[in-house]
Amino acid sequence: MPFRGRHLALDLLVRRPDEMADRYLGGDPIIREALDHGRVLHG
């Protein structure tokens, strides 16, 4: 998908809030990175 002359890679992970909490507490590195350092893309 072009974005100002560049391509943008995007991975969407859809999870229920309870599943996110379980995975975060379980130490899932992807979930921890997303929640600790990610950006909200909706308003």
C-alpha positions as CSV (number, residue, x, y, z in Angstrom):
1,M,0.0,0.0,0.0
2,P,1.7,3.3,-1.1
3,F,2.2,6.0,1.5
4,R,3.9,9.1,0.3
5,G,5.9,7.2,-2.2
6,R,6.8,4.4,0.2
7,H,5.3,1.1,1.2
8,L,3.8,0.6,4.6
9,A,3.8,-2.8,6.2
10,L,1.0,-3.3,8.7
11,D,0.0,-6.3,10.8
12,L,-3.3,-6.2,12.6
13,L,-3.8,-8.4,15.7
14,V,-7.4,-8.7,16.9
15,R,-7.7,-9.9,20.4
16,R,-10.4,-9.7,23.1
17,P,-9.5,-7.6,26.2
18,D,-9.5,-10.7,28.5
19,E,-7.2,-12.6,26.1
20,M,-4.8,-9.6,25.9
21,A,-4.6,-9.4,29.7
22,D,-3.9,-13.1,30.0
23,R,-1.2,-13.0,27.3
24,Y,0.4,-9.8,28.8
25,L,0.5,-11.3,32.3
26,G,1.9,-14.5,30.7
27,G,4.9,-12.5,29.3
28,D,3.9,-12.6,25.6
29,P,6.7,-10.4,24.1
30,I,4.6,-9.2,21.1
31,I,1.6,-8.2,23.3
32,R,3.9,-6.5,25.8
33,E,5.6,-4.5,23.1
34,A,2.3,-3.5,21.5
35,L,0.7,-2.4,24.8
36,D,3.8,-0.8,26.3
37,H,5.1,1.0,23.2
38,G,2.4,0.9,20.5
39,R,0.2,3.6,19.1
40,V,-3.6,3.8,19.2
41,L,-4.8,4.0,15.6
42,H,-8.5,4.7,16.3
43,G,-10.2,7.6,18.1
